Amino acid sequence: MKDLGQLKYFLGIELARSKQGISLSQHKYVLDLLSETGMLACKPVETPIQMNHQLGILPDQIPTDMGRYQRLVGKLIYLTHTRPDITYAVSVVSQFIHAPSEEHMNAVYRILRYLKGAPGKGLLYVKNDVSNIEGYTDADWAGDQTTRRSTSGYLTFVEGNLITWRSRKQKVVARSSAEAEFRGMAQGICELLWIKSVLKDLEIKYTNPIKLYCDNKAAIQIAHNPVQHDRTKHVEADRHFIKEKLGQRIICFPFVRSASQLADVLTKTVSNKDFDSIIDKLGMIDIYALT
Amino acid sequence: MELPPGIKQSFEHEGRVCKLKRALYGLKQSPRAWFGRFTLAMKTTGYQQSNADHTLFVKHKGGKVTTLIVYVDDMILTGDDPEEIRTL
C-alpha cells in the first residue's frame, strides 16, 4: 500500500484546500469530456436544459447513434458527483438511453455547452456556525410527457454544506401534486436518516429534529394529520412512515416559499436568473474563474 | 469458497474436494474475500465498520476520530488524530 500524501485527486475528483474551505470539482474530467466530443470551442449557454422542454419518446422521432448517446450520458452521470447543477438535466436525458433521438442528443449537447461555460464549477465546503442537518424536497407533477409520472428531488445539508442530492422520476403515477410531493418527502426522510446514522458512527449527534423544507402545504398537512381519506389512502405506507418519524420528533416540516425552494433545480427547469441564485446557495463556485 | 459451476458435479460425484490455501486472483469470489480480510485487519487494529456504509471504518480514541473509506482499491484516510493516521 502506498501513502499518496494529502488528498488532491480521487476517482477523477479534484480536491483543493484554501482559506475559504475545501472545494471539490471535476475540472479535468469536464475538459477531457469537452475535448473528446469536440465541444471545446462551442458557444456556452446559461442553463443546462431548455426552459419547459417537452422531451419524451415520440413514435416519429429520428433515431441517433445509440452507443454514442449512451456513452455520453454515462459520462455525464459520473459528473453529477460534484455537479448538482446538471443533475436534473442529466436525469432527463438518461430516461431516453434505450431509444435516443436527434432531439435527445441535442439536449445532451446543450448540457456540454453549459459545462463549457464553467468547467471548473464545483462544491465548496466551508466551516460555519450552523450545527444541524437539513433537507429540501420538491416534486413536479406529471412532468414526464410519455408516462405522466412525477419527478421528485432532494438536497441534504450538514452544517450548511451540501452533502447529497438526487433527482428521480417516481415509480408510480401520482394523482395530485401533493401526492407527488409526499412521496418525495418520504425519500428525503430516508436520506436524512441515513446521514444521521453515518454521523452517529462518527459520534456526531444532533438532538433537534431535522428540518425538511417542503413547499407544498397540502403535503405537510397530510403528514401531520394522516386521516384515512379517499384521496390519500393509496399512499398509506409513506403516510405511516412519515407520521412515525414526526411523532418521534426526529423530523419536522417547515414550509418554505417556492421562491426559496432550493430543490427546484432538481425537479424542473428554472429561469436563468433563478438558476444562478439557487446554484450559488448550494455552495457551488468556480475556483478556476478569475474574480 | 464455492466450486465454479461445471466443475461442481464431477467433483461431487467422486466425493473429491478442492483445497485452496487462499483466495486466488481472478476468481469470482476474490474481491469479496479480499474485502473480508481487509475488514478483519481493520477490526483488529481497533476500527469499527460503520453500519450505515460498510466501506466506512471508524476509530475513536481519546475523543478523537479517524476514518477510512474504501472504493474498490482506492482509500481515503482522514480524521483529527494525526498520530493515529501516521501509525496505520
Interface residues (C-beta under 8 A of the other chain):
Chain A: L7 F10 L11 W194 S197 V198 K200 D201 L202 E203
Chain B: Q48 S50 N51 A52 D53 L56 V58 H60 V65 T67 Y71 D74 I76 T78
